[in-house]
């Protein structure tokens, strides 16, 4: 029997390093494939510097992957999409100018620090765009591709993956892969067990309610800057789609 494909759309390679082996073992009936965007689809402007339709952007990403690797939409079990929250749901007053920071952008427990008023405006616009796009995608549990209904779900790490895994919001980009490899190598249990500790909802709730409450939690106050994730729920999502 030919295995169906479980497609995981991620921003960077660290997500693949962290999740691939566990997913391969846990969902042996599917072929696990990662589509590493190397950018944040939810904050990407189009070539005319306009905000694109995020639903179209996701569909285009899926279609591009299918075309590149000679798959059809009917070959997909589901599409899992993982994003970093990046503090996108905080109020504008929590984006603060601090000329003393070394980086142009620095995340804390309750603020995003920037070096200038111009950068503050840029981050506020980024947050507004990402929050809006996230809300649009959360409302979709499938996309129609090639006249086929493909299950879909958006999940998050907050503030980002590195923050959830080893409590560093402002990780140096060049060190992420090495630290992710070391993290997995030294992890005593499974990655799913580890992530469950940062799931901000009762695990006994039904899947759809857990998803709704986990995103509701992220949107409150400064929670999109604080350590949480709903990525463990992707296992529930996949199971509901035939695995």
C-alpha beads as a LAMMPS data file, in Angstrom:
LAMMPS data file: protein, C-alpha beads

243 atoms
242 bonds

1 atom types
1 bond types

-500.0 500.0 xlo xhi
-500.0 500.0 ylo yhi
-500.0 500.0 zlo zhi

Masses

1 110.0

Atoms # bond

1 1 1 0.000 0.000 0.000
2 1 1 1.295 3.460 -0.946
3 1 1 1.533 5.717 2.095
4 1 1 -0.235 9.046 2.128
5 1 1 1.764 12.205 2.840
6 1 1 1.526 14.253 6.026
7 1 1 2.830 17.687 5.038
8 1 1 4.292 19.904 7.784
9 1 1 4.734 23.579 6.818
10 1 1 7.303 25.287 9.070
11 1 1 9.225 28.557 9.162
12 1 1 12.688 27.073 9.704
13 1 1 14.677 23.870 9.832
14 1 1 14.738 23.678 13.634
15 1 1 11.098 22.515 13.656
16 1 1 12.057 19.652 11.361
17 1 1 15.005 18.702 13.570
18 1 1 12.768 18.651 16.635
19 1 1 9.712 16.857 15.252
20 1 1 10.691 14.657 12.305
21 1 1 11.911 11.498 14.048
22 1 1 8.991 11.437 16.484
23 1 1 6.430 11.966 13.728
24 1 1 8.057 9.285 11.582
25 1 1 7.757 6.800 14.436
26 1 1 4.343 7.911 15.657
27 1 1 2.601 8.044 12.288
28 1 1 4.147 5.099 10.492
29 1 1 1.189 4.854 8.097
30 1 1 2.078 8.231 6.566
31 1 1 5.134 9.611 4.833
32 1 1 6.206 12.691 6.822
33 1 1 7.355 15.556 4.624
34 1 1 8.475 19.008 5.781
35 1 1 8.094 22.147 3.706
36 1 1 10.618 24.588 5.199
37 1 1 9.610 28.100 4.142
38 1 1 12.702 29.868 5.559
39 1 1 10.458 32.867 6.167
40 1 1 7.243 33.762 7.988
41 1 1 4.344 33.311 5.599
42 1 1 2.032 35.240 7.934
43 1 1 4.129 38.419 7.714
44 1 1 5.313 38.239 4.114
45 1 1 4.397 41.114 1.802
46 1 1 3.820 40.404 -1.867
47 1 1 6.170 41.694 -4.608
48 1 1 4.165 44.927 -4.774
49 1 1 4.605 45.519 -1.010
50 1 1 0.948 44.738 -0.387
51 1 1 -0.585 42.377 2.155
52 1 1 -1.449 39.186 0.261
53 1 1 -4.515 37.021 0.842
54 1 1 -3.178 34.586 3.456
55 1 1 -5.525 31.790 2.399
56 1 1 -4.193 32.048 -1.148
57 1 1 -0.625 32.084 0.190
58 1 1 -1.182 28.811 2.065
59 1 1 -2.880 27.144 -0.897
60 1 1 -0.061 28.295 -3.190
61 1 1 2.558 26.894 -0.803
62 1 1 0.796 23.521 -0.738
63 1 1 0.332 23.468 -4.506
64 1 1 3.981 24.406 -5.086
65 1 1 5.103 21.550 -2.870
66 1 1 2.821 19.069 -4.656
67 1 1 4.094 20.182 -8.059
68 1 1 7.748 20.097 -7.021
69 1 1 7.573 16.567 -5.624
70 1 1 4.996 15.140 -8.057
71 1 1 2.211 14.542 -5.526
72 1 1 -1.520 15.076 -5.912
73 1 1 -3.837 16.640 -3.346
74 1 1 -5.493 13.261 -2.822
75 1 1 -2.102 11.934 -1.676
76 1 1 -2.217 14.185 1.410
77 1 1 -3.416 12.915 4.780
78 1 1 -3.393 16.476 6.154
79 1 1 -1.411 19.699 6.240
80 1 1 0.009 20.843 9.586
81 1 1 1.211 24.467 9.655
82 1 1 3.415 25.672 12.535
83 1 1 4.235 29.321 13.225
84 1 1 6.037 31.323 15.924
85 1 1 3.728 33.690 17.805
86 1 1 6.410 36.421 17.981
87 1 1 4.321 38.439 20.441
88 1 1 1.906 39.358 17.651
89 1 1 -1.183 39.679 19.869
90 1 1 0.198 42.221 22.338
91 1 1 -1.230 45.755 22.414
92 1 1 0.844 48.472 20.653
93 1 1 1.887 50.046 23.965
94 1 1 3.889 46.905 24.746
95 1 1 6.171 47.596 21.790
96 1 1 8.664 49.929 23.478
97 1 1 11.638 51.982 22.336
98 1 1 14.856 51.252 24.229
99 1 1 17.953 52.696 22.581
100 1 1 20.154 50.740 24.986
101 1 1 19.429 47.279 23.561
102 1 1 22.143 45.649 21.448
103 1 1 19.786 44.120 18.879
104 1 1 17.268 45.979 16.743
105 1 1 14.573 43.766 18.276
106 1 1 14.484 42.129 21.713
107 1 1 11.667 40.036 23.225
108 1 1 10.928 40.028 26.962
109 1 1 8.210 38.511 29.144
110 1 1 5.881 41.473 28.643
111 1 1 7.281 43.676 25.869
112 1 1 9.022 43.857 22.521
113 1 1 11.943 46.284 22.720
114 1 1 13.159 48.175 19.646
115 1 1 15.830 50.809 19.078
116 1 1 13.806 53.495 17.289
117 1 1 10.339 54.918 16.719
118 1 1 10.516 53.805 13.083
119 1 1 11.228 50.231 14.121
120 1 1 8.380 50.409 16.662
121 1 1 5.976 51.355 13.884
122 1 1 7.263 48.501 11.708
123 1 1 6.789 45.935 14.486
124 1 1 3.310 47.203 15.290
125 1 1 2.395 46.788 11.603
126 1 1 3.959 43.327 11.559
127 1 1 2.025 42.301 14.660
128 1 1 -1.253 43.588 13.242
129 1 1 -0.668 41.709 9.987
130 1 1 0.348 38.466 11.669
131 1 1 -2.498 38.524 14.210
132 1 1 -5.045 39.146 11.455
133 1 1 -3.644 36.358 9.274
134 1 1 -3.488 33.924 12.185
135 1 1 -7.138 34.550 13.000
136 1 1 -8.089 33.891 9.375
137 1 1 -6.165 30.611 9.272
138 1 1 -7.430 29.411 12.656
139 1 1 -10.948 29.541 11.232
140 1 1 -10.049 27.016 8.508
141 1 1 -9.836 23.270 9.127
142 1 1 -9.345 22.432 5.449
143 1 1 -8.486 23.890 2.056
144 1 1 -9.847 22.782 -1.307
145 1 1 -6.964 21.853 -3.595
146 1 1 -7.461 20.170 -6.969
147 1 1 -11.119 19.784 -5.958
148 1 1 -9.978 17.727 -2.978
149 1 1 -10.737 18.671 0.640
150 1 1 -7.369 18.672 2.442
151 1 1 -7.472 18.848 6.283
152 1 1 -5.461 21.805 7.612
153 1 1 -4.599 23.337 10.976
154 1 1 -2.376 26.164 12.205
155 1 1 -0.365 25.624 15.422
156 1 1 2.028 27.882 17.357
157 1 1 5.133 28.137 19.509
158 1 1 5.318 31.206 21.804
159 1 1 7.316 33.379 21.738
160 1 1 9.049 31.008 19.344
161 1 1 10.249 27.409 19.181
162 1 1 13.545 28.147 20.949
163 1 1 11.687 29.863 23.780
164 1 1 9.510 26.806 24.393
165 1 1 12.356 24.291 24.100
166 1 1 15.218 25.883 26.000
167 1 1 13.757 29.138 27.328
168 1 1 15.557 31.551 24.988
169 1 1 13.398 34.063 23.143
170 1 1 16.289 35.833 21.426
171 1 1 18.374 32.958 20.138
172 1 1 21.191 33.697 17.694
173 1 1 20.055 32.396 14.304
174 1 1 23.330 30.630 13.502
175 1 1 23.128 28.569 16.707
176 1 1 19.544 27.300 16.391
177 1 1 20.202 24.057 14.481
178 1 1 23.129 23.014 16.667
179 1 1 21.147 23.662 19.850
180 1 1 18.099 21.833 18.470
181 1 1 20.252 18.780 17.683
182 1 1 21.718 18.856 21.187
183 1 1 18.271 19.307 22.735
184 1 1 16.857 16.226 21.016
185 1 1 19.967 14.176 21.755
186 1 1 19.732 14.964 25.486
187 1 1 15.933 14.709 25.795
188 1 1 15.071 11.919 28.237
189 1 1 11.437 11.387 27.155
190 1 1 9.564 12.113 23.930
191 1 1 9.237 15.544 22.390
192 1 1 5.461 15.258 22.706
193 1 1 5.721 14.613 26.447
194 1 1 8.029 17.614 26.810
195 1 1 5.764 19.962 24.885
196 1 1 2.677 18.856 26.819
197 1 1 4.034 20.742 29.841
198 1 1 3.583 24.025 27.919
199 1 1 0.099 23.309 26.579
200 1 1 -2.105 26.002 28.191
201 1 1 -5.337 23.962 28.243
202 1 1 -6.772 20.884 29.929
203 1 1 -5.681 17.815 27.961
204 1 1 -8.955 16.058 28.811
205 1 1 -11.044 18.477 26.759
206 1 1 -12.258 17.519 23.254
207 1 1 -9.799 18.367 20.482
208 1 1 -11.744 21.275 18.962
209 1 1 -12.264 22.869 22.360
210 1 1 -8.565 22.501 23.169
211 1 1 -7.655 24.219 19.914
212 1 1 -10.082 27.063 20.526
213 1 1 -8.955 27.612 24.116
214 1 1 -5.246 27.374 23.263
215 1 1 -5.552 30.152 20.694
216 1 1 -7.802 32.139 23.022
217 1 1 -5.081 31.932 25.662
218 1 1 -2.437 33.165 23.214
219 1 1 -4.502 36.208 22.279
220 1 1 -4.890 37.416 25.877
221 1 1 -2.622 40.122 27.304
222 1 1 1.058 39.353 26.735
223 1 1 0.653 35.564 26.428
224 1 1 2.012 35.640 22.865
225 1 1 5.340 36.612 24.472
226 1 1 5.163 33.946 27.167
227 1 1 6.172 30.305 27.064
228 1 1 3.420 28.107 25.630
229 1 1 2.534 25.977 22.616
230 1 1 -0.379 24.037 21.186
231 1 1 1.815 21.890 18.936
232 1 1 0.999 18.737 20.989
233 1 1 -2.537 19.040 19.618
234 1 1 -1.294 18.241 16.127
235 1 1 -1.272 14.588 17.186
236 1 1 -4.980 14.832 18.032
237 1 1 -5.612 16.584 14.723
238 1 1 -3.856 13.913 12.681
239 1 1 -5.635 11.116 14.501
240 1 1 -8.989 12.681 13.681
241 1 1 -8.024 12.471 10.009
242 1 1 -7.537 8.757 9.792
243 1 1 -4.202 7.968 11.446

Bonds

1 1 1 2
2 1 2 3
3 1 3 4
4 1 4 5
5 1 5 6
6 1 6 7
7 1 7 8
8 1 8 9
9 1 9 10
10 1 10 11
11 1 11 12
12 1 12 13
13 1 13 14
14 1 14 15
15 1 15 16
16 1 16 17
17 1 17 18
18 1 18 19
19 1 19 20
20 1 20 21
21 1 21 22
22 1 22 23
23 1 23 24
24 1 24 25
25 1 25 26
26 1 26 27
27 1 27 28
28 1 28 29
29 1 29 30
30 1 30 31
31 1 31 32
32 1 32 33
33 1 33 34
34 1 34 35
35 1 35 36
36 1 36 37
37 1 37 38
38 1 38 39
39 1 39 40
40 1 40 41
41 1 41 42
42 1 42 43
43 1 43 44
44 1 44 45
45 1 45 46
46 1 46 47
47 1 47 48
48 1 48 49
49 1 49 50
50 1 50 51
51 1 51 52
52 1 52 53
53 1 53 54
54 1 54 55
55 1 55 56
56 1 56 57
57 1 57 58
58 1 58 59
59 1 59 60
60 1 60 61
61 1 61 62
62 1 62 63
63 1 63 64
64 1 64 65
65 1 65 66
66 1 66 67
67 1 67 68
68 1 68 69
69 1 69 70
70 1 70 71
71 1 71 72
72 1 72 73
73 1 73 74
74 1 74 75
75 1 75 76
76 1 76 77
77 1 77 78
78 1 78 79
79 1 79 80
80 1 80 81
81 1 81 82
82 1 82 83
83 1 83 84
84 1 84 85
85 1 85 86
86 1 86 87
87 1 87 88
88 1 88 89
89 1 89 90
90 1 90 91
91 1 91 92
92 1 92 93
93 1 93 94
94 1 94 95
95 1 95 96
96 1 96 97
97 1 97 98
98 1 98 99
99 1 99 100
100 1 100 101
101 1 101 102
102 1 102 103
103 1 103 104
104 1 104 105
105 1 105 106
106 1 106 107
107 1 107 108
108 1 108 109
109 1 109 110
110 1 110 111
111 1 111 112
112 1 112 113
113 1 113 114
114 1 114 115
115 1 115 116
116 1 116 117
117 1 117 118
118 1 118 119
119 1 119 120
120 1 120 121
121 1 121 122
122 1 122 123
123 1 123 124
124 1 124 125
125 1 125 126
126 1 126 127
127 1 127 128
128 1 128 129
129 1 129 130
130 1 130 131
131 1 131 132
132 1 132 133
133 1 133 134
134 1 134 135
135 1 135 136
136 1 136 137
137 1 137 138
138 1 138 139
139 1 139 140
140 1 140 141
141 1 141 142
142 1 142 143
143 1 143 144
144 1 144 145
145 1 145 146
146 1 146 147
147 1 147 148
148 1 148 149
149 1 149 150
150 1 150 151
151 1 151 152
152 1 152 153
153 1 153 154
154 1 154 155
155 1 155 156
156 1 156 157
157 1 157 158
158 1 158 159
159 1 159 160
160 1 160 161
161 1 161 162
162 1 162 163
163 1 163 164
164 1 164 165
165 1 165 166
166 1 166 167
167 1 167 168
168 1 168 169
169 1 169 170
170 1 170 171
171 1 171 172
172 1 172 173
173 1 173 174
174 1 174 175
175 1 175 176
176 1 176 177
177 1 177 178
178 1 178 179
179 1 179 180
180 1 180 181
181 1 181 182
182 1 182 183
183 1 183 184
184 1 184 185
185 1 185 186
186 1 186 187
187 1 187 188
188 1 188 189
189 1 189 190
190 1 190 191
191 1 191 192
192 1 192 193
193 1 193 194
194 1 194 195
195 1 195 196
196 1 196 197
197 1 197 198
198 1 198 199
199 1 199 200
200 1 200 201
201 1 201 202
202 1 202 203
203 1 203 204
204 1 204 205
205 1 205 206
206 1 206 207
207 1 207 208
208 1 208 209
209 1 209 210
210 1 210 211
211 1 211 212
212 1 212 213
213 1 213 214
214 1 214 215
215 1 215 216
216 1 216 217
217 1 217 218
218 1 218 219
219 1 219 220
220 1 220 221
221 1 221 222
222 1 222 223
223 1 223 224
224 1 224 225
225 1 225 226
226 1 226 227
227 1 227 228
228 1 228 229
229 1 229 230
230 1 230 231
231 1 231 232
232 1 232 233
233 1 233 234
234 1 234 235
235 1 235 236
236 1 236 237
237 1 237 238
238 1 238 239
239 1 239 240
240 1 240 241
241 1 241 242
242 1 242 243
